[in-house]
Amino acid sequence: MAGLEREAGARGLRQRLRRFSNLSAALHNRDIRRLELVWGLAIAVEWAHFVALGVFAYDHGGASFVGLAGLVRLLPAGVLTPFASSLGDRMRRERMLLVLLVVESAALVGSGAAALADQRMLVLLLAAVIGVTSTLVRPAVESILPSLAHTPTELVASNGASSTFEGLGALGGPLIVGVTIGFIGAGGVFIAAGATLLGAVAVLATVNVPPPVNVGLHGSGLEGGRTAGIAGTIRTSLAGLHHVARDRWARVFMGLAGAQCFVRGCMNVLLVVAAFSLLHAGSSGVGYLNAALGVGGLAGAFGATMLSTKRLAAWFGAAIALWGIPIALLAPLSWIVPAMLCLVVVGAANAVEDVSLLTLLQRSCPYELLASVLGVLWGLAMTAVALGSIAAPAIDTALGARGALLAVGLILPVLALATSRFFSRADAALRPVEGLELVGGVPMFAPLSLVVKERVAAALVPVPVAAGKTVIRTGEPGDRFYIVKTGQFVIERGGVPVASAGRGDYFGEVALVKGVARTASVRADGDSSLYALGREAFVDAISGHPTAIAEAHRIAAERGPGS
């Protein structure tokens, strides 16, 4: 029994180390690493602007002007993001991100000049621009990641890295402002933040995002995700909303995410109330409680990189429940230390929820609509946070501080329990496409992004082959590429066996790459099965990626004039 326990422990350790290596592999991907740096800088700038804007508003109009500044910063973003994000489905997403960062940088520098000139209404107007652009940066970055990741596990790890960088930015931005704003003022912070974004633009310019590939999309109406004219623009801008409305997975994921953001908006108010009236910790207590959320978020982000790709929906449901339970547990507390521990759990659950939700949407939504769908998510998030912030004072007045914490905290566990059966069904339905693992094992497909590999896997046609049957014959035109699913095949030239092929092996690529007839025959050595990929899909997959093309030609040269 002890031996079995040691073996199980060793197996668990190996699995954890393997998942940690997945994070390392994701960050060893040059383009993912640089995009994550851009993301971290953008988040730090967003928080720096948020803090400095609050200071500027309080100095120039008191608490009421702070509230107005927050509304102006959030509301346009919540309304416009679901529609404006569709630009990412009509143009190269990295170009859209570049434009957003440049516009936000200019708005920040303009805010700095306006602040130095005491033009408070201009600062407010530019805050709306910054709110919209910083919110649009999120779906832009998140919709690029699937083009850079190579496997489902790497995509999860990349999203976990994004959550980690977001946590670092959310801590670093306010911290830097706290140290510097006394010396350079809010205007100086705005200008420094604008200059920082220009640095992010320079990094983004070095990120190589593969062009979109339409494997299996010919005639589907989704080719390139672009439609011409005003009517096409309107259709594209509404495409994300339409997809969410008709896709049951997206509806439930979005609904639960919206509920979580509503609770977050309530917590923005209730944490202040709790710090003063329940925990008697004063203004410093507000900082400690929010810091506890940040610490939990960083820990959760690291843990989220190790999530199993097969049970992401289950993790999402668990995180939703754990988001609310610790909030309800705050209700009877009167000491800040256990309250902080509760909020560490909330922060960790928030990171797991973010990573699992984002990966589920990236995997379940058509790539051509991903920017639009993620725009709907962030528009919903901003609106829900605003509604929660408005509702919290009324809930506090009606139920008292402890009653409000209990009521708000129970919202998410109740919803998670009510939808618990959904999560297992979602995990079963959203598993990786059949054949994806075999596609990833083909050298010429290995350099391709996860998006393209999934399209290749979706375009595969299962072909059962009886023992002794010839699959391809010398002299025939080459119209298909094959990957062995099960069984064994014999490759012959001139009637003489020259090689064999088993599970994961492949053949038929030389005739497609070189445009020649088959010069070898392949027959089944027993009852077997293949995956077949048509010529057009094969060419589509490799034609947009120089490394894949080079690998295909290398293999063709090694294997001979045709097969």
N, C-alpha and C positions, 0 to 999 in steps of 0.2 A: 504494500500500500504506500509506504514511504517513497519507494522508487517511482511509482506512478505519479505521486504528488510532485516529486522533483522534476520528472519529465514534463508534467503539465506546466510547472513554473518556468522551466527552461523554454518551453514552446511559447508561453506568453511573453517572456522576455524577448525572444527572437522576433515575435510579431511586433512588439513595441519598437525594437531597434529598426526593423524594416520600415515601419511607418515613419520613424524619425529620419531615416535615410531618404524617404520620399520627399520630406521637406527640404533636406539638403540638396537633393537632385533638382527640385523646383527652383531653388535659389541659385543653383549652378547653371540654370538656363539663363544665358546672358540677357535675353530680352525680357524675361519675366522679372529678373532682378532689377533691371533698370526701370521697368514700368512700376514696380513696387516702390522704388525710390521716388518716382514722380508722384505716386499716390500719397506716400508719407509726407512729402513736402506740401502737397495741396491740402491735406488735412490739417497740418500744423498752421498753415496760412489761414485756413477757414476759422480755426479756433482763435488764432491771434486777432483776426478781424472782429470776431464775435465779442471777445473780452474788451478790446480797445474801443469798440463801438459803444458798449455799455458804459464804459468810463466817460467817453465823450458826451454821450446823451445825458448822463446824470449831472455832469458839470454844466451842461447848457440848458437843462430843463427839468431836472429832478426825476423822481420815480415815474411820473406819468410819461415823460419823454422817452425813458428807457423802455416802457411798455410799448409805446408807439414804434420805436425803432425795431423792437423784436417782431412786431406784427408786420411791418413793412419788409423786413428781411425774410420772413417765413412765407407769408401769404402768396406773393407772386410766384415763388418757387413751387409751392404746392399746386397752384393752378396751371402754370405753364409747363412744368416738367413733363407730364404725360404726353404732351403734344410736341414740344420742342425736341424731346429726346429722339423722335422718329427721324431726325436729320442723320442720326447714326446709322439708319437703315437705308439712307439715300446717298451716302458718300462714305469714303473710307473713314473708319471710326477713329483711327489715329490722327487723321487730319482734323476731324471735328474736335477731338480733345485738344489738339494744338491751338485751334482757333479759340476755344473756350478759355484756355490758360492765358493766352495773349490778351483777350478782352478783359478777363478778370484782373490781370496785372495792370492794365491801363486804368481800370476803374479804381483799383486800390491806390495807385499813384495820384489819380484825380481826387480821391477822397482825402489823401494826405494834404494836397494843396488846398482843398476846400476847408479842411479842419484848421490849417494854419491861418487861413483867412477868416475864420469864424463864420463860415457859410454853412450853418447847420442843416438847412433844408437840402442843400446840394449833397451834403454827406449822407443824408437820409435817402435821397434819390439814388445815389450810387450804391448805397447798401442794398437796395432792391436788386440792382444789376449783379452785385457780387453774390447775393443770395441765390439768384437764378443760375448763374454760371457755376458756382461751387456745387450746387445740387446736381446740375447736369454732368459735372465731372464724374460723379459716382457711376451712373449707368454706362458712361463712355468707357471708363476703365474696366468695369465688370464685364462688358460685352466684348472687350478685346482679349481678355485672358483665355477664353476657349480657343482662340486662334494661335496662342503661344504654347499652351500645354499640349503634351503628347499622349497622355493617358488619363483615364478618369481619376486615378489616385493622385497624379500630379496636379490635376485641376483642383481637387480638394485641398491639397497642400498649398497651392497658390492662393486659394481663397483664405486659408488660415494665415498665410503670410500677410495677406492684405489686411486681415483683422488685427494682426500684430502691429503692422505699420500704422494702422489707424489709431490703435491705442497709444503708440509712442507719440504720434502727432498730436493726439488729444491731450496728452500730458505735457509734451514739449512746448507746443504753441503757447498755452496760457502761462507756463512757467517762464518762458523767455519774456513775454509781455510784462509779467509781474516784476521781473528784474530791471527791465529797460524803460518802462513807460514813465517812471519818475524822472528820467533824464531826457528823453526825447519826445515825450508827450504822445497823445493818440495819433496826431498827424505823422510824427516820425515813425510810429509803428506801422501805419498804413503804407507809407512809402517803402519801408524795409520789407514788408510782406510782398509788395508788388515786385520788388527786385528779386526776392526769393523765388517767386513764380517764374520769372524769366530764366532763372537757373534750371527750374524744372522743365521749361520749354527746351532748353539746350540738351538736357538728358533725353527727353522724349524724341528729339530729332534723330537720336542714334538707335532707337528701337526699330527693329525690322519686323513688321507685321506682314505675314504672307497675304497675298491678295485672295479675295473670296474665290472658292472653287465650286462650280455648280454640278458636282457629281450626282447623277440621279435626279436632277431637277429640270431637265429639258422638258418644256411644255407643261410644267407644273404651275406656272403663274408666279413662282417665287424666285425666278432666276435673277440673281443680283439684288433682289429686294427693291427694285426701282421701277416706278411707273412714271410716264411722262405727263406733263401738263398740270394745270391747276387741279383738275379732278383727281389725278394720280397723287398729287401732293396731299390733298385732303384725305384720300383713302389711306395713304401711308401714315399720316399723323394720327388717324383713328385705329390703325391696325393693332396696336398694342392693347387698347381698350377692348376691341372686338375679340381678340384672342383670349383675354382674361375672362370676358363674359361667356364664351362658349366652351372653354376648357375647364373641366371640373377640377383637375389638379391645381391649376393656377388660381381658380376661384377660392379654394379652401386655403391654399398657402397664403394668398394675398389677404384673405379675410382675417386669418390668425395674426399675420404680421401687422395689419392695421389695428387690431385689438391690442397687440403688444405696444405699438407706438402710442395709442391712446393712454394706456397705463403709464408709459414713460412720460407723457405730457403731464398727467396727474402727479407723478412723482417729482417732477421739477418743482412743483408748488409744495407738495406734502412733505418733502424732505426738509424744506426751510421751516415749515410749521413744526415738524417733529423736533428739529434741532433746538428750537427756542422753547416750545411749550411742553414737550414731553421729556426730552433728554437734558434740558437746561444747559446746553453746551454753547449757546450763543452763535455769533457769526462764524467763529472758528470751527464750530461743529458742522456747519454747512460744508465747509471745505473738506473736513475729515470724511464726512459721509460720501461726498463725491469722489474723493481720492480712493476710498474703498471700492467704489464701482470701477474706477480705472485699474486698480490692482487686480481685481477679479477679472476684468476684461482682458488684461495681458496674459494672465494664467490660462483663461479659457481659450484665448486665441491659439496659444501654443498647443493645448490639448486638442483643439479642433482640427489641427493638421493631421491628427492620427485617426480621425473618424473613418469607420468602415464605409466604403462606397456602396455596400449592399444594403445598409440600414440607415440611410440618411434621413428618411422621413420619420423613422422612429426616434432618432436623435433630436430632430426638430420638435416633435411633439413633447419629448421629455424636457427640452430646454424651455418651451413655452410654459409648461407647468412650473418648472423651477424658477422662472422669472417672477411668478406671482406669489408662491408659497412663502418665501422669506419676507416679502413685503407685509403679508398678513401677520407673520410672526413678530414684526416690529411693533404691532399695536400694544401689547402689554409691557413693553420694555421701558425702563427709565434710566438705563445706563448706556453710554455711547459705545463702549467696546463691543458688547454682543450685537448692537445695532450695526456696527461696521462689519462684523463677521457675516451678518445676514446679507449685507450689500455686496460683499465680496462674492457670495454665491450668485447674487443677481447679475453682477458683472460677468462672471464666468458663463452663466447661462446665456447671457446676451451674445457673447462671442460665438458660442456653439450654435445658437439660433441663427445668427447672421451667416455663418459659413455654410451650415446645412441648407438654409433657405436659398441662398445665392446659388449653390451648386445644383440644387434641385431645379431651380428655374433655368439655369444655363443648360441643364441636360434635357429638360422636358419641352422647352420652347423652340420653335424653328429658329435657326441661327439668323435668318433674314429679318426676323421680328424682334430679336433679343434686345436691342437698344430701346425699342419702343416699349416692350414689356417691362424692362427694368425702370424705364422712365415712369411708367404707371406706378410701380412699386414705390419709388422715391417721392412721387407726387402724393400718393396716398399716405406715406410716412409723415411728410411735412404737415399735411392737413390734419392727420390724426393727432400728432403731437400738439398742434395748435388747439384742437378741440379739447384735448385732455387738460391743457393748461387753463382753458376757459372754464371747464366743468369742475375742476378740483376745488376752487373756493366755495362753490355751491354745495358740493358733497361735504366739505369740511363744516360748513354752517349747519347743514341738516343733521349730520351724524356725529359731529365732534371729531377731533383729530384721531383718536384711537379707532372710532367706528369707521372713519374714512379710510384709514390704512387697511383695516380688515376687509371692508367692502371692495376696495380697489384691488387688493391682493388676491381676492378669491376669483376675480373675473377670469384670469388666464387658466388656473387649474380646472375650473368648471368647463371652460371651452375645450381644453385639451382632453378632458375625460369624455365629453360629448362627441368628440371626433376621433376617439382612440382607434376605432376599427379602420378608419380612413388611412392611417399611417402604414399599417401592414399591407393594405391593398396598393398603396402608392409605391412602396418599396418593391413589391412584386412586379408592378407595371413599368417602373422606371429603371429597371436593371439595364446594364450595358447591352447594346445591340448584339445579337447572336453573331458570332464570327469575329468580333472586334479583337479578341486576343490573338487570333490567328493572323489577322491583317497586320497587327502591330509587330508580328514576328517576321514579316517579309521585309528584307533589307531595303528595298526601294520605297516601301511605304513607311518605314520606321521614322524618317525625318519629318513626316507630315504632322500637322496639328491634329488634336483630338477631333475637331469638327470634321476635317476631311476624312480621317480614318473611320468615323462613325458613318459618314455618307458612303464610303467604300463598302463597309460592312453591310449597310442597308441595301446596297445594290447587288450584293452577292446572291446567286441563285443556287440552291441546293441541287446536286445532281447525284442520284444513286447510280452505282455502276456494278453490274453483275460480274462475277469472276470470269476472266478471260476476255472481257469486252475491250475493244480498242477505243480509246477516248479521242486521240488525234492520230492522224496517219500521214506518213511522208508524202509531200507533194500537195496536200490540201492547203487552201488559204487559211491564214490565221485570223480567227475572229473572236477568240476568247482566251482569257488568262485563268489558270486553275490553281486552287490551293487545296491540298489534301486534308480532308476532315477526318476520315477514318480509313484504315486498311493500308495496303501496299500496292505500289505500281512499279512496273518495269519499263525503263526507257531503252529503246532499241534504235540502232542505226544499221541499215543494211541487214536487218534481221538478227543482229548480234546485240545482246544486252550490254549496255554501257554504264548504266546507273540504276538506282532504285529511289523511290520517293515514298515517305511515310507521313504521318500526321504533321502538319505545319510546313511540309515541303511544298514547292510550287513549280509549275512549268507552264510553257506556252508564251512566255514574255518576249522571247527573242524575235519571233515572227511579228509581234506587234510593234516592238521597238524599231526593228530594221525594215519592216514592210516587205518581208520575203515569205515564201511558202514554207510550210513545215518541212524540215529535213530530218525529223526523227519521229518515231511512233511511240505511243505510250499506251500500255494495256494494264488492266487490273490483274493483280496476282491472286486475288480472292475477292469476295464480296466487299465492296468498298463504297466510299462516298466522297464527293468533291464539293467545293464551292466554286462556281464559275462567275467571272466578271467580264462583261462585254467590252469590246474594243474601245468604244466611245468613253465609257466610264473609266477604263484603265488610263487612257490618254488624258482625260480631264484631271484625274487625280495627280498625276506626276508632272503635267506640263507646266504648272505654275510654281514649281519648287525646284530651283537649280540643283540642290543636293540630291533630290529624288531622281531627277533626269540623269545626273552623272552616275548615280548608283545603278540605274537601269542599263545604261550603256556599258558600264563596267561588267555587269553580270552577263550581258549579251555577248560581249567580247570573250569572256571566259568560257561560255557554254558553246560557242561556235556559231555558225552562220544561221541557224534556225532550229526551232524545236516546237 
